[in-house]
Amino acid sequence: MSTSTQTPETLLRRLEWTVQHRLDGVLHGDYHTLFRGHGMDLADLREYQYHDDVRHIDWNVTARLQTPYVREYYEERDLSAWFLLDLSPSVDFGAHHVKKREISSELVALLASMLGRHGNRVGAMFYGGDVDTVIPARSGRRHVLHILHRMLAREELMQSPPTRLDRLLRTAADTVTRRSLLFVVSDFISEPGWEKPLAELALRHEVIAVRLYDDMEVQLPDLGMVVVQDAETGEQLFVDTHDMLFRERFAQAASAREDALRAAFDSAGVDALALSTDDDVVEALLHFSALRKRRSRLAAGGSFSRRQ
């Protein structure tokens, strides 16, 4: 069901059922594996060991002692989570019945509901043509409904300046002072310059990049002569999608962009969840959780098994 036709209450009620009946059983006992590294206080320092997370290296101590040292943390029971939401015009694209913004809304409702069941606080920042909304992190179902209402009530921007995702990330760095879990939800169609702020955020916070996309942005079908329009600038081009060479060049450019995004996420040290407008959000989240759990086992010295 399209989120654009649902009220915040209807959407949240449907996804709360999903959390209760599909996610809780699968994620039970693995909650901190899915959302590891958040809400921590420094407990101790120890020498670096193989498979330790390099983001926990204390470079000051390492330089002083000439030996790599990592920080160990006490994990707090509660958590502050923030949704950094790109709501620029390109997120309103969807080739079929579902737009990227609707997938974003469903993900926020699902994660906020799951986090809220554990008594955690959630906040949100909205980016349109700029960062225009900051909703402080609070707990409670009513607060989750407030975030969803503000998100679903926003009108689509017909045109705006090119997206500057770095502004959203830098605003988050200035606003979120306590170590938190940050979800950066965007299609990452942006002007260059967001890579460094993302890496800087990941030094202080647990950051998960949620990349929204539509299959039409990856592989262009043969539709004949069509008019394509830049969602943000409004610029239009008349193209012949029947031309096989044009479609191949389009696919190559899309593949190069995918490679660049993966490299940027890897360099920043953040995990990325790719969500297509055709995806089942719950299944995508479960798959993402399984990958993180498997990597955690391997990092701890466990063996890989197809049964895991």
N, C-alpha and C positions, 0 to 999 in steps of 0.2 A: 504494500500500500504506500502511495506517495505521501511523504511527510508534509507536502504543501497543502494537502487537504485535511490534515489532522490538527486538532487543538493540542497545545502542550500537555494538557491532562490526559488526552487519549493516547498520545504518543508515549508518554511516560508510563501509563498504566500497562500498555502492551509490552513495553520493554522490561518493566519490572517483573512481569510474568516470565519473560525470557531469562532474566537473571536468576530467578528462583528455580526454574525448571530445567534450564539448559546449562547455565554457566556455573552456578554454585557447586553442583555435583562434580563437574570436571575440574574446576579450579580450587576445590576445597583442599586446604593444606598447601597450596601453591600460590597463594595470594601474593606473598612477598617475593616469589620468583618472577611473577609477571611484572610486578612493580617494585623492583629491587632498588636499593641505593638511596631511598628517600628518607627525609626526616631524621637525619643522623647527627649525633653529637660525637665529637672526637673522644676516643677511649684510650688509644695507645699508639705507639709507633713500633714497627718491627722491620727487619731486613726484608727486602723484596725477594719473592720466590717465583719460580717459573709458573706462569698462568695467572699471576696476580693482575688485577686491573691496573693498567698503567696510569689511568686517571687518578688513582689514589696515591701516586708517588708524591712524597713531600720533597719538592725540589730544593728548598732551603736547607733542610737537614741533609739531603743527599750531597749537596755541594760542600757542606761543612765537614761531613765525615768521609767523603769520597767513596761512599758505598750507597747503593739505592735503598731507600727506606720508603715504606708505604704506611698510610694512616689506617688505623682500625677504628670502627665506629660502634657506638651504642645505637641501636635502632629504636626510635620512638614508636609508641603504639599508634599515635595519630599521624595524619598526613595532610599536607596542604597540596592540592592539585590545581593546576591552572590550564585552561584551554585557550591557546593563542590561535584565534580563528581568522583565517583569511576569507573575507566575504567580498572580495573585489569582483568585478563583472565576469571575469573568466571562470569563476567558480559556479556561475549560473548556467554553464554550458552542460548540455546532455543531449546526445544524438537521438535518444529514444524517449522513454517516458520518465526517466529519472535523471535529475541533475546532480552535479557534484555537491551542491549546497545541501541537498536533501540527504545524501549519504553522510555529510558532515553532521547534520542535525541528529541523525539516528545514532551515530557514533557517540556524540556528546551525551545524548540521553542515556544510552546504554552504560557508558563508563561512569557518568555522574551517579546513576542509580546504583551501580555496583560499589562505587567508592562510598556513597552515602550510607549504604547498609552496614558499613564498618565504622560509621561515625566520623568520617573524615570531612574536611572542608574543601570546597571547590570554588574556584573563581574563573573569570573569563575576561578576555580582551578581544574586541572586534576591530578588524581593519577593513575599511572600505576604500576610500581614496587616501585615507590616513588612519591612524589609531583614533577612533572617535568614541569608544565605549570601554570603560574599565569597571567590571563588577567585582568587588572585593570578595575574597574567599570566605565563605561561611558554610555552616552545616545545615542539614535539614531538607526534607522533601520540598517544602515551600520554596526554599532558595533555588533548588534545582529547577523547579517549575518557572521561577522568575528568569533564570538564564535562558531556558527554552523559549519562553514567551518573547523575550527581547530578540532572540535569534530568529524565530519564525515570523515575527512581526515586521522585520526589516524589509523595506521595499528593494527590489532589484535596481541596481545602478545601471542605467542604460549606457553610460559612458563615464570614464574617469581617467585621470592621469595613469601612466604605466605603474604597475604595482611596485612598491618599494618595500619588500618584505623585511629588509634590514631595520626599518623604522619600528615595525612590530616587535622584533627581537630586542632592539635596544631599549624600547619602552619597558619590555618585560624585565630586562636586566636592572633598570632603574626602579621598578615598582616592586618586584618580588624579591624582598631582601632575605627572607628565611628560606633555607634549602627546601626545595619543593620538587614535585613531579610535574613536568611541563609537557603538554601535548601540543605540538606545532602542527595544526591541521590546515593544509594548503595544497594547491596544485603545483606550487613552486614555479609558477609562470611569473617571473619577476625580473626586474632589472638586476644586474650583477651587484655583488657587494653584501649578500646576506650570509655567505659562507663563514666569514670570520666572526660575526656576532653569534651565529649558531654555535660555533666551537667554544666561544667564550662563555655562553650560557651553560654548555655541557660541563665546564670545569667546576661550576658551583652547584648545578642542579642535575637531577635525572631527567634527561630529555628524550622524548620519543617523537620522531617525525612521522606524521601520518600524511602520506602523499595521495591526493585525490586525482583520479584521471578517468577519462572516457576512452573507450577503445578506438573511437574515431580520431583521437589525437595521436594514436600510435600507428594505425593501419588505415589508410584511406581507401574506401571501396570505389568501385567503378560506378559513378553516378552520372556520367556524361558531363555536359557543360553546367557548372554551378557557380554561384556567387558566394564567396567566403568573406566573412567580416571579422576583423579584430574586435574581440569583445570589449576591449577597454578604450581603444582609440576611435573605433567606428570605421576605420579604413577598410575599404572593400576591394576585392580582387576577383576577376572573372577567370576561372581556371577550367581546364579540360581534364577531368578525372578519368576519362576514357584512355588517356595517354599513359601507357604502361610505364614508360620511362619516368614520367612525372610522379607516378605513384611510388616507384622505386626510390626516387630521390627523396620523396616525402618520408618513406619508411626509414631510409638511411639517416636522415636528419633527426627523426624521432629516436632512433636507436642511439645516436651519438648523444642526444640530450639525456637519455636514460643512463648511459654510462657516466656522464658528467655528474648527474645527481647522485648516483651510487658512490662515486668517488668522493663527492663533497660530504655525504653522510659518514662515510668511513673515516675521512680525515678529521671530521668533527668529533668522532667517537660516539655517535648516536645510532640507535637502532631505528629502522624505518619500516613502517607498515604501509604497504601499497594497497589502496582501496579503489577498485573500479566501480563505476555506476552499475555494473552488472553483478557485483559481488553480494553475497549474503554477509552482512557485517559481523554476525555472530560467528559464522564459520571462519571468516578471515581472522577474527580476534583469537579464536581457539588455535588456529594454525600458528599464529604469531606467538602465542603463549608456549606452544609445544617447542618451537624453535629456540626460544629463550631458555626453557627448562633443559633442553638437550645441550645447549652450549654451556649452561651452568654446570651440568654434570661433567662435561668434558674438561672444563676449566678446573674442576675439583679433582681431576685425575681419574674420573670414571671412564668406562669404555663405551664405544658407540655400538648400539644394537638396533636392528631394524624393528625390534619389538618395542623400543622406547617411544 
